[in-house]
Amino acid sequence: MGNELNQECRSASTLVIGLDAGGTRTRAVLADAADGRPLGEGAAGPGNALTVPVPQLTEHLAEAVGRAVPEPDRGRVVVVAGGFAGATGAAEDEPGRRNALAALTAALRLLGIDAGPPVIGSDIEAAFASAPGTPAEGLALVAGTGAVALRITGRRGVATVDGDGWLLGDDGSGFWIGRAAVRAALRMADGRGAPTVLAGAVGRELGVPEEVLPGGPSLAPAGGVVVRPLGEDTPYEAGDAADAPGAAGHALPPHDETPWSRPDREAYRRHLLPAVMAEPPIRLARLAPLVAEGARAAGDAVALAILDEAADRLTETVRALEPGPGERIVATGGLLGPDGPLTPRLETRLHALGLTLDWVPDGCRGAVALARLAHEGRT
């Protein structure tokens, strides 16, 4: 689409802007106020209203909106609505909302866009509104780098479960899965845990020297530690993480019989731990795809157990909102997309509760819909 409006786009008499300002990037979509057709888009840096300083947030918003809206058309923008990570539309004095409002107001002023007071909400509220029909009531679930669920009433979040960050929560998130992968690798190395392809995969991703990795073929890491697929001498019921190899109370294979020597395991730990500690903890989320690949390609029991427990944690998060049978759940985040590693697991668990998932890629469409609704309310 780029940043240029074609002749059909220029025929729109009024325009709206929808913003999805997330933890890793900010997206802006320009749309026709009459029918919501997207006419332009732009992207910039992170938009979390609590963690990004207001001056920097202002710059990111101005950059994204500036790329989406050509200068000659900025006078036709009638409403701007933004869904921000770290903000909510439910409370006027909420810190994230104040920051988002200040930054977006300043960004629009810099660009010469006078569209009245911006509509501020959370990125989750915007994602929920992205579902078909722009729903006003139901449940929203996000499972990406972090994890959180909201009950939405009147298009505003009124009850929150989790979303407590890497230190205190985000159960079942990409961070949670990545941390579990490192823990499994360290447990294999020190003798407390089961053999797993995750030890080699995590070590390579974090720059551990090849000569001290278990490594090797997908099901037989270097040194002969064989990771047995499900059904091969290691019975394991999917979804029951407590019975997975390596879980508390489960008999573990004797590591002293494997060719991954104790000196190599010690060297592995000496390299792995500093590599983990050198980065912000949230960066562990990038290891989540290694778990999904270990489960899919290798049938690794430890990786499968991690994914099953992640799905269990997300199910607990949803259940804490006391959903009614058949109540709508709108989901977003990389773990729950069409090819997401948790999608089939979570769908199975929610189906048992009489619930189904509607997936949306992000909150841009919903932010545009909220801007159009605000325009209707102002005219």
Backbone hydrogen bonds in HBPLUS format (Angstrom, degrees):
<---DONOR---> <-ACCEPTOR-->    atom                        ^
c    i                          cat <-CA-CA->   ^        H-A-AA   ^      H-
h    n   atom  resd res      DA  || num        DHA   H-A  angle D-A-AA Bond
n    s   type  num  typ     dist DA aas  dist angle  dist       angle   num
A0009-CYS N   A0006-ASN O   3.05 MM   3  5.21 115.1  2.49  98.9 114.4     1
A0010-ARG N   A0006-ASN O   2.98 MM   4  6.32 151.2  2.06 152.6 161.3     2
A0011-SER N   A0008-GLU O   3.13 MM   3  5.27 144.4  2.26  98.6 109.2     3
A0012-ALA N   A0009-CYS O   3.11 MM   3  5.69 162.9  2.14 114.3 119.5     4
A0033-ALA N   A0014-THR O   3.10 MM  19  5.57 173.8  2.10 131.4 131.3     5
A0015-LEU N   A0076-ARG O   2.89 MM  61  5.71 157.2  1.94 145.2 141.6     6
A0078-VAL N   A0015-LEU O   2.78 MM  63  5.97 163.8  1.81 170.8 165.2     7
A0016-VAL N   A0031-ALA O   2.91 MM  15  5.38 160.3  1.95 151.3 156.6     8
A0031-ALA N   A0016-VAL O   2.88 MM  15  5.38 163.4  1.91 160.0 161.7     9
A0017-ILE N   A0079-VAL O   3.05 MM  62  6.52 154.0  2.12 151.4 159.3    10
A0081-ALA N   A0017-ILE O   2.93 MM  64  6.32 164.4  1.96 163.2 166.2    11
A0018-GLY N   A0029-VAL O   2.91 MM  11  5.23 161.2  1.95 150.6 156.2    12
A0029-VAL N   A0018-GLY O   2.84 MM  11  5.23 156.2  1.89 153.9 161.7    13
A0019-LEU N   A0081-ALA O   2.84 MM  62  6.20 145.0  1.97 150.6 159.3    14
A0083-GLY N   A0019-LEU O   2.81 MM  64  5.98 168.8  1.82 150.9 152.8    15
A0020-ASP N   A0027-ARG O   2.88 MM   7  5.21 160.5  1.92 149.6 156.2    16
A0027-ARG N   A0020-ASP O   2.97 MM   7  5.21 163.1  2.00 134.6 140.0    17
A0021-ALA N   A0083-GLY O   2.81 MM  62  5.98 164.6  1.83 163.7 168.3    18
A0085-ALA N   A0021-ALA O   2.80 MM  64  6.17 156.1  1.86 176.7 173.7    19
A0022-GLY N   A0025-ARG O   2.91 MM   3  5.45 150.3  2.00 158.2 155.7    20
A0047-GLY N   A0022-GLY O   2.71 MM  25  5.04 166.6  1.72 172.3 169.2    21
A0026-THR N   A0044-ALA O   3.08 MM  18  5.16 163.8  2.11 119.6 123.0    22
A0044-ALA N   A0026-THR O   2.87 MM  18  5.16 145.3  1.99 145.8 154.0    23
A0028-ALA N   A0042-GLY O   2.82 MM  14  5.21 161.9  1.85 157.1 158.5    24
A0042-GLY N   A0028-ALA O   2.94 MM  14  5.21 148.9  2.04 144.5 149.6    25
A0030-LEU N   A0040-GLY O   2.77 MM  10  4.91 169.1  1.78 140.7 144.6    26
A0039-LEU N   A0030-LEU O   2.64 MM   9  5.38 176.7  1.64 153.5 153.3    27
A0040-GLY N   A0030-LEU O   3.34 MM  10  4.91 142.9  2.49 132.4 128.3    28
A0032-ASP N   A0037-ARG O   2.94 MM   5  5.28 150.6  2.02 141.4 148.9    29
A0036-GLY N   A0032-ASP O   2.76 MM   4  4.93 143.8  1.89 145.2 151.3    30
A0052-VAL N   A0048-ASN O   3.03 MM   4  5.62 156.3  2.09 148.0 152.2    31
A0049-ALA N   A0085-ALA O   2.74 MM  36  6.11 154.5  1.81 171.6 162.7    32
A0056-GLN N   A0053-PRO O   3.05 MM   3  5.43 114.6  2.49 109.0 124.1    33
A0057-LEU N   A0053-PRO O   2.79 MM   4  5.99 161.5  1.83 159.9 166.1    34
A0058-THR N   A0054-VAL O   2.82 MM   4  5.95 157.3  1.87 153.0 158.3    35
A0059-GLU N   A0055-PRO O   3.14 MM   4  6.44 153.7  2.21 140.7 146.9    36
A0060-HIS N   A0056-GLN O   2.99 MM   4  6.34 160.5  2.03 152.9 157.5    37
A0061-LEU N   A0057-LEU O   2.93 MM   4  6.16 162.1  1.97 154.5 159.2    38
A0062-ALA N   A0058-THR O   2.91 MM   4  6.06 163.8  1.94 151.8 156.6    39
A0063-GLU N   A0059-GLU O   2.91 MM   4  6.07 154.5  1.97 147.5 154.7    40
A0064-ALA N   A0060-HIS O   3.00 MM   4  6.19 166.8  2.02 149.9 152.9    41
A0065-VAL N   A0061-LEU O   2.93 MM   4  6.03 173.7  1.94 156.1 158.2    42
A0066-GLY N   A0062-ALA O   2.83 MM   4  5.67 153.7  1.89 138.1 146.9    43
A0067-ARG N   A0063-GLU O   3.07 MM   4  6.19 147.9  2.18 142.6 149.7    44
A0068-ALA N   A0064-ALA O   3.14 MM   4  6.36 140.1  2.30 139.4 150.4    45
A0068-ALA N   A0065-VAL O   3.03 MM   3  5.01 123.5  2.36  94.8 110.0    46
A0069-VAL N   A0065-VAL O   2.95 MM   4  6.07 149.6  2.04 158.1 164.7    47
A0073-ASP N   A0070-PRO O   2.97 MM   3  5.62 150.4  2.06 121.0 129.7    48
A0074-ARG N   A0071-GLU O   3.29 MM   3  5.43 170.1  2.30 111.6 114.6    49
A0076-ARG N   A0073-ASP O   3.14 MM   3  5.67 162.0  2.17 114.1 119.7    50
A0077-VAL N   A0074-ARG O   3.41 MM   3  5.62 170.1  2.42 108.0 110.6    51
A0119-VAL N   A0080-VAL O   2.90 MM  39  6.29 164.6  1.92 152.4 157.3    52
A0082-GLY N   A0119-VAL O   2.81 MM  37  6.20 162.5  1.84 173.2 175.4    53
A0121-GLY N   A0082-GLY O   2.94 MM  39  6.18 147.2  2.05 167.7 170.4    54
A0084-PHE N   A0121-GLY O   2.90 MM  37  6.24 167.4  1.92 136.4 136.2    55
A0087-ALA N   A0084-PHE O   3.28 MM   3  5.42 150.5  2.37 128.9 124.9    56
A0123-ASP N   A0084-PHE O   3.03 MM  39  4.50 136.7  2.23  99.2  97.0    57
A0094-GLU N   A0091-ALA O   3.34 MM   3  5.42 166.8  2.36 108.2 110.7    58
A0097-ARG N   A0094-GLU O   3.06 MM   3  5.37 116.6  2.48 106.8 121.9    59
A0098-ARG N   A0094-GLU O   3.01 MM   4  6.31 158.6  2.06 157.9 164.8    60
A0099-ASN N   A0095-PRO O   2.96 MM   4  6.23 164.2  1.98 156.3 160.1    61
A0100-ALA N   A0096-GLY O   2.92 MM   4  6.10 163.9  1.95 150.0 154.6    62
A0101-LEU N   A0097-ARG O   2.87 MM   4  6.02 163.8  1.90 152.4 156.9    63
A0102-ALA N   A0098-ARG O   2.96 MM   4  6.12 165.0  1.98 151.0 155.2    64
A0103-ALA N   A0099-ASN O   2.92 MM   4  6.09 167.3  1.94 153.7 157.2    65
A0104-LEU N   A0100-ALA O   2.88 MM   4  5.93 167.3  1.89 151.9 156.1    66
A0105-THR N   A0101-LEU O   2.95 MM   4  5.90 159.8  1.99 144.9 151.2    67
A0106-ALA N   A0102-ALA O   3.07 MM   4  6.18 159.3  2.12 143.0 148.8    68
A0107-ALA N   A0103-ALA O   2.90 MM   4  6.09 155.6  1.96 146.9 154.2    69
A0108-LEU N   A0104-LEU O   2.96 MM   4  6.12 164.7  1.98 152.5 155.6    70
A0109-ARG N   A0105-THR O   3.08 MM   4  6.25 151.7  2.16 142.4 150.4    71
A0110-LEU N   A0106-ALA O   3.00 MM   4  6.27 155.4  2.07 148.0 154.1    72
A0111-LEU N   A0107-ALA O   3.15 MM   4  6.43 143.0  2.29 141.9 151.5    73
A0113-ILE N   A0108-LEU O   2.91 MM   5  5.08 166.4  1.93 153.2 151.2    74
A0112-GLY N   A0109-ARG O   3.14 MM   3  5.07 154.3  2.20 100.1 108.1    75
A0126-ALA N   A0122-SER O   3.10 MM   4  6.42 156.3  2.15 147.5 153.8    76
A0127-ALA N   A0123-ASP O   2.94 MM   4  6.12 152.4  2.02 137.4 145.1    77
A0128-PHE N   A0124-ILE O   2.90 MM   4  6.13 158.8  1.94 151.2 156.3    78
A0129-ALA N   A0125-GLU O   3.08 MM   4  6.32 154.5  2.15 142.9 149.3    79
A0130-SER N   A0127-ALA O   2.99 MM   3  5.03 146.9  2.10  99.6 110.1    80
A0131-ALA N   A0128-PHE O   3.27 MM   3  5.90 169.1  2.28 116.2 119.4    81
A0134-THR N   A0131-ALA O   3.01 MM   3  5.60 148.5  2.11 149.4 148.2    82
A0155-ARG N   A0136-ALA O   2.98 MM  19  4.52 164.0  2.00 137.4 132.5    83
A0138-GLY N   A0152-ILE O   3.08 MM  14  5.27 147.3  2.19 147.4 142.6    84
A0152-ILE N   A0138-GLY O   2.75 MM  14  5.27 173.7  1.76 160.1 161.8    85
A0139-LEU N   A0328-ARG O   2.93 MM 189  6.11 162.5  1.96 155.7 161.3    86
A0330-VAL N   A0139-LEU O   2.82 MM 191  6.25 162.8  1.85 158.0 158.6    87
A0140-ALA N   A0150-LEU O   2.84 MM  10  5.13 161.0  1.88 150.6 155.9    88
A0150-LEU N   A0140-ALA O   2.84 MM  10  5.13 154.3  1.90 143.5 151.6    89
A0141-LEU N   A0330-VAL O   2.84 MM 189  6.19 157.4  1.90 152.5 155.9    90
A0332-THR N   A0141-LEU O   2.98 MM 191  6.49 145.6  2.10 157.0 166.3    91
A0142-VAL N   A0148-VAL O   2.86 MM   6  5.37 169.9  1.87 169.2 171.9    92
A0148-VAL N   A0142-VAL O   3.07 MM   6  5.37 149.9  2.16 140.3 147.7    93
A0143-ALA N   A0332-THR O   3.00 MM 189  6.50 158.2  2.05 153.3 158.9    94
A0335-LEU N   A0143-ALA O   3.12 MM 192  5.70 152.8  2.19 156.9 163.0    95
A0144-GLY N   A0146-GLY O   2.88 MM   2  5.19 153.2  1.95 160.6 166.3    96
A0174-GLY N   A0144-GLY O   2.59 MM  30  5.46 154.6  1.65 167.1 168.6    97
A0175-PHE N   A0145-THR O   3.10 MM  30  5.50 159.3  2.15 138.8 138.1    98
A0163-GLY N   A0147-ALA O   2.87 MM  16  5.38 115.3  2.30 159.7 147.5    99
A0149-ALA N   A0161-VAL O   3.04 MM  12  5.24 157.3  2.09 151.2 156.9   100
A0161-VAL N   A0149-ALA O   2.90 MM  12  5.24 159.4  1.94 156.7 157.8   101
A0151-ARG N   A0159-ALA O   2.89 MM   8  5.15 155.1  1.96 144.9 150.9   102
A0158-VAL N   A0151-ARG O   2.88 MM   7  5.82 165.9  1.90 167.5 171.8   103
A0153-THR N   A0156-ARG O   2.84 MM   3  5.38 166.3  1.86 154.8 152.9   104
A0156-ARG N   A0153-THR O   3.08 MM   3  5.38 157.8  2.13 109.5 116.5   105
A0169-GLY N   A0165-GLY O   2.76 MM   4  5.32 151.5  1.84 158.9 163.5   106
A0173-SER N   A0170-ASP O   3.18 MM   3  5.57 151.8  2.26 137.2 134.9   107
A0177-ILE N   A0173-SER O   2.91 MM   4  6.18 157.8  1.96 150.0 155.6   108
A0178-GLY N   A0174-GLY O   2.89 MM   4  6.05 161.8  1.92 147.5 153.0   109
A0179-ARG N   A0175-PHE O   2.83 MM   4  6.06 162.7  1.86 160.2 164.3   110
A0180-ALA N   A0176-TRP O   3.03 MM   4  6.20 153.4  2.10 140.4 148.0   111
A0181-ALA N   A0177-ILE O   2.97 MM   4  6.28 143.2  2.11 144.7 154.9   112
A0182-VAL N   A0178-GLY O   3.17 MM   4  6.55 156.3  2.23 148.8 153.4   113
A0183-ARG N   A0179-ARG O   2.93 MM   4  6.20 163.7  1.96 153.6 158.6   114
A0184-ALA N   A0180-ALA O   2.90 MM   4  6.06 156.0  1.96 144.5 150.8   115
A0185-ALA N   A0181-ALA O   2.98 MM   4  6.23 154.5  2.05 145.7 152.7   116
A0186-LEU N   A0182-VAL O   2.91 MM   4  6.18 164.2  1.94 156.4 160.0   117
A0187-ARG N   A0183-ARG O   2.88 MM   4  6.05 152.8  1.96 146.7 154.7   118
A0188-MET N   A0184-ALA O   2.97 MM   4  6.18 151.1  2.06 144.8 152.0   119
A0189-ALA N   A0185-ALA O   3.03 MM   4  6.28 157.1  2.08 145.6 152.1   120
A0190-ASP N   A0186-LEU O   2.94 MM   4  6.19 154.7  2.01 150.2 155.7   121
A0191-GLY N   A0187-ARG O   3.11 MM   4  5.97 120.5  2.48 134.4 146.2   122
A0192-ARG N   A0187-ARG O   2.92 MM   5  4.92 119.1  2.30 144.8 151.9   123
A0193-GLY N   A0187-ARG O   2.83 MM   6  4.46 153.6  1.89 115.4 108.7   124
A0199-ALA N   A0196-THR O   3.29 MM   3  6.04 158.9  2.34 117.4 120.6   125
A0201-ALA N   A0197-VAL O   3.13 MM   4  6.36 170.5  2.14 154.2 157.2   126
A0202-VAL N   A0198-LEU O   2.80 MM   4  5.64 167.9  1.81 146.4 150.6   127
A0203-GLY N   A0199-ALA O   3.09 MM   4  6.01 157.0  2.14 137.0 144.2   128
A0204-ARG N   A0200-GLY O   2.98 MM   4  6.15 161.7  2.01 150.5 154.6   129
A0205-GLU N   A0201-ALA O   3.09 MM   4  6.27 163.5  2.12 147.0 151.7   130
A0206-LEU N   A0202-VAL O   3.03 MM   4  6.20 145.7  2.15 148.6 157.4   131
A0208-VAL N   A0203-GLY O   2.83 MM   5  4.96 166.6  1.85 151.4 148.1   132
A0207-GLY N   A0204-ARG O   3.19 MM   3  5.16 167.1  2.20 105.6 108.6   133
A0212-VAL N   A0209-PRO O   3.16 MM   3  5.94 161.4  2.20 121.6 126.4   134
A0213-LEU N   A0210-GLU O   3.13 MM   3  5.28 164.9  2.15 110.4 115.1   135
A0222-ALA N   A0214-PRO O   1.89 MM   8  4.53  90.7  1.59 124.3 146.7   136
A0220-ALA N   A0217-PRO O   3.09 MM   3  5.10 147.8  2.20 102.7 112.6   137
A0227-VAL N   A0219-LEU O   3.07 MM   8  5.30 154.5  2.14 135.5 143.3   138
A0224-GLY N   A0221-PRO O   2.94 MM   3  5.85 133.0  2.17 146.8 152.8   139
A0232-GLU N   A0229-PRO O   3.19 MM   3  5.77 155.0  2.25 138.4 138.0   140
A0240-ASP N   A0237-GLU O   3.04 MM   3  5.70 155.9  2.10 144.5 145.4   141
A0243-ASP N   A0240-ASP O   3.04 MM   3  5.79 156.8  2.10 120.4 126.3   142
A0244-ALA N   A0241-ALA O   3.07 MM   3  5.10 161.9  2.10 105.8 111.4   143
A0247-ALA N   A0244-ALA O   2.94 MM   3  5.55 163.3  1.97 143.4 144.1   144
A0250-HIS N   A0247-ALA O   3.09 MM   3  5.61 163.1  2.11 137.9 138.0   145
A0257-GLU N   A0254-PRO O   3.19 MM   3  5.94 166.2  2.21 119.3 122.8   146
A0258-THR N   A0255-HIS O   2.99 MM   3  5.39 169.0  2.00 117.6 121.0   147
A0265-ARG N   A0261-SER O   2.92 MM   4  6.23 154.9  1.99 150.4 158.2   148
A0266-GLU N   A0262-ARG O   2.86 MM   4  6.09 156.0  1.92 153.8 160.2   149
A0267-ALA N   A0263-PRO O   2.90 MM   4  6.15 156.2  1.96 145.8 152.5   150
A0268-TYR N   A0264-ASP O   2.82 MM   4  6.02 153.9  1.89 146.1 153.7   151
A0269-ARG N   A0265-ARG O   3.04 MM   4  6.33 160.0  2.08 147.8 151.5   152
A0270-ARG N   A0266-GLU O   2.99 MM   4  6.26 155.5  2.05 146.7 153.8   153
A0271-HIS N   A0267-ALA O   3.05 MM   4  6.33 143.4  2.19 147.8 156.4   154
A0272-LEU N   A0268-TYR O   2.84 MM   4  5.98 164.0  1.86 155.4 160.7   155
A0273-LEU N   A0269-ARG O   3.10 MM   4  5.92 171.2  2.11 148.2 150.4   156
A0275-ALA N   A0271-HIS O   3.40 MM   4  6.48 154.4  2.47 142.7 149.9   157
A0276-VAL N   A0272-LEU O   3.02 MM   4  6.31 152.5  2.10 156.9 164.4   158
A0277-MET N   A0273-LEU O   2.99 MM   4  6.20 168.4  2.00 157.1 160.2   159
A0278-ALA N   A0274-PRO O   2.98 MM   4  5.93 130.8  2.22 141.7 152.3   160
A0279-GLU N   A0276-VAL O   3.41 MM   3  6.05 170.0  2.42 116.6 119.4   161
A0283-ARG N   A0280-PRO O   2.90 MM   3  5.68 160.0  1.94 126.9 133.0   162
A0284-LEU N   A0281-PRO O   2.97 MM   3  5.91 172.2  1.98 128.8 131.3   163
A0285-ALA N   A0282-ILE O   3.10 MM   3  5.97 169.8  2.11 122.3 125.6   164
A0286-ARG N   A0283-ARG O   3.11 MM   3  5.92 161.7  2.15 121.1 124.8   165
A0287-LEU N   A0284-LEU O   2.95 MM   3  5.62 165.4  1.97 120.8 125.6   166
A0288-ALA N   A0285-ALA O   3.09 MM   3  5.57 166.1  2.11 115.9 120.4   167
A0290-LEU N   A0287-LEU O   2.98 MM   3  5.43 136.0  2.18 111.2 123.2   168
A0291-VAL N   A0288-ALA O   3.00 MM   3  5.32 128.4  2.28 107.2 120.1   169
A0292-ALA N   A0288-ALA O   3.18 MM   4  6.59 160.8  2.22 154.4 159.5   170
A0293-GLU N   A0289-PRO O   2.89 MM   4  6.08 157.2  1.94 147.0 153.1   171
A0294-GLY N   A0290-LEU O   2.87 MM   4  5.99 154.7  1.93 140.2 147.7   172
A0295-ALA N   A0291-VAL O   2.95 MM   4  6.16 153.4  2.02 150.7 157.1   173
A0296-ARG N   A0292-ALA O   2.92 MM   4  6.07 159.4  1.97 145.3 151.5   174
A0297-ALA N   A0293-GLU O   2.81 MM   4  5.62 158.4  1.85 149.5 155.3   175
A0298-ALA N   A0294-GLY O   3.25 MM   4  5.17 137.4  2.44 112.7 124.6   176
A0300-ASP N   A0294-GLY O   3.14 MM   6  5.64 168.8  2.15 142.8 139.3   177
A0304-LEU N   A0300-ASP O   2.93 MM   4  6.15 163.0  1.96 156.4 161.8   178
A0305-ALA N   A0301-ALA O   2.93 MM   4  6.06 151.9  2.01 141.1 148.7   179
A0306-ILE N   A0302-VAL O   3.00 MM   4  6.30 151.9  2.08 147.5 154.8   180
A0307-LEU N   A0303-ALA O   3.10 MM   4  6.42 164.4  2.12 154.1 156.9   181
A0308-ASP N   A0304-LEU O   2.95 MM   4  6.14 158.5  1.99 149.1 155.5   182
A0309-GLU N   A0305-ALA O   2.91 MM   4  6.09 157.7  1.96 146.9 152.8   183
A0310-ALA N   A0306-ILE O   2.90 MM   4  6.14 153.5  1.97 148.0 156.0   184
A0311-ALA N   A0307-LEU O   3.00 MM   4  6.27 158.0  2.05 148.3 153.2   185
A0312-ASP N   A0308-ASP O   2.95 MM   4  6.24 150.1  2.04 142.6 151.4   186
A0313-ARG N   A0309-GLU O   2.84 MM   4  6.14 155.7  1.90 151.4 157.3   187
A0314-LEU N   A0310-ALA O   3.01 MM   4  6.32 159.8  2.05 151.2 156.0   188
A0315-THR N   A0311-ALA O   2.94 MM   4  6.12 150.5  2.03 144.0 152.5   189
A0316-GLU N   A0312-ASP O   2.96 MM   4  6.28 154.8  2.03 149.5 155.9   190
A0317-THR N   A0313-ARG O   2.99 MM   4  6.32 149.5  2.09 143.6 152.4   191
A0318-VAL N   A0314-LEU O   2.99 MM   4  6.32 157.3  2.04 149.5 154.2   192
A0319-ARG N   A0315-THR O   2.88 MM   4  6.11 165.6  1.90 154.2 158.5   193
A0320-ALA N   A0316-GLU O   3.03 MM   4  6.17 140.1  2.20 143.2 152.3   194
A0321-LEU N   A0318-VAL O   3.00 MM   3  5.61 157.9  2.05 116.5 123.2   195
A0322-GLU N   A0319-ARG O   2.90 MM   3  5.21 160.6  1.94 115.0 118.8   196
A0327-GLU N   A0324-GLY O   2.96 MM   3  5.36 159.3  2.01 139.2 138.0   197
A0326-GLY N   A0354-GLY O   2.77 MM  28  5.54 147.5  1.87 138.9 149.5   198
A0358-ASP N   A0329-ILE O   2.83 MM  29  6.14 153.2  1.90 161.1 168.2   199
A0331-ALA N   A0358-ASP O   2.67 MM  27  5.92 162.5  1.70 153.9 160.2   200
A0360-VAL N   A0331-ALA O   2.93 MM  29  6.31 152.6  2.01 166.3 174.3   201
A0336-LEU N   A0333-GLY O   3.04 MM   3  5.72 159.8  2.08 122.1 128.2   202
A0342-LEU N   A0335-LEU O   3.21 MM   7  5.66 152.1  2.29 151.6 158.5   203
A0340-GLY N   A0337-GLY O   2.96 MM   3  4.61 165.1  1.98 104.0 107.9   204
A0343-THR N   A0340-GLY O   3.26 MM   3  5.33 150.1  2.36 102.8 111.3   205
A0346-LEU N   A0342-LEU O   2.84 MM   4  5.89 169.3  1.85 164.3 167.3   206
A0347-GLU N   A0343-THR O   2.89 MM   4  5.97 163.9  1.92 156.3 161.4   207
A0348-THR N   A0344-PRO O   3.10 MM   4  6.18 156.6  2.16 142.0 147.3   208
A0349-ARG N   A0345-ARG O   3.22 MM   4  6.52 159.3  2.26 145.5 150.6   209
A0350-LEU N   A0346-LEU O   2.83 MM   4  6.04 163.0  1.86 158.4 163.2   210
A0351-HIS N   A0347-GLU O   2.84 MM   4  5.84 150.4  1.92 144.7 152.9   211
A0352-ALA N   A0348-THR O   3.37 MM   4  6.59 146.5  2.49 138.6 145.4   212
A0353-LEU N   A0350-LEU O   2.85 MM   3  5.04 141.1  2.00 101.6 114.0   213
A0355-LEU N   A0350-LEU O   2.90 MM   5  5.07 163.2  1.93 138.6 137.4   214
A0354-GLY N   A0351-HIS O   2.95 MM   3  4.91 161.4  1.99 105.7 110.6   215
A0367-ALA N   A0363-GLY O   2.83 MM   4  6.02 154.0  1.89 153.8 161.3   216
A0368-VAL N   A0364-CYS O   3.00 MM   4  6.29 157.6  2.05 153.1 158.4   217
A0369-ALA N   A0365-ARG O   2.97 MM   4  6.26 157.1  2.03 144.7 151.5   218
A0370-LEU N   A0366-GLY O   2.85 MM   4  6.12 154.9  1.91 150.4 157.0   219
A0371-ALA N   A0367-ALA O   2.96 MM   4  6.17 148.9  2.05 142.3 150.8   220
A0372-ARG N   A0368-VAL O   2.94 MM   4  6.24 155.1  2.00 151.5 158.1   221
A0373-LEU N   A0369-ALA O   2.94 MM   4  6.22 155.8  2.00 147.5 154.2   222
A0374-ALA N   A0370-LEU O   2.94 MM   4  6.13 154.2  2.01 142.6 149.7   223
A0375-HIS N   A0371-ALA O   2.93 MM   4  6.19 149.7  2.02 143.5 152.1   224
A0376-GLU N   A0372-ARG O   2.96 MM   4  6.26 156.5  2.02 148.5 154.3   225
A0377-GLY N   A0373-LEU O   3.01 MM   4  6.28 148.8  2.10 143.1 151.8   226
A0378-ARG N   A0374-ALA O   3.05 MM   4  6.28 128.2  2.33 139.6 152.9   227
A0378-ARG N   A0375-HIS O   3.11 MM   3  5.10 136.2  2.31  96.0 108.2   228
A0379-THR N   A0375-HIS O   3.12 MM   4  6.30 124.3  2.45 143.6 156.8   229
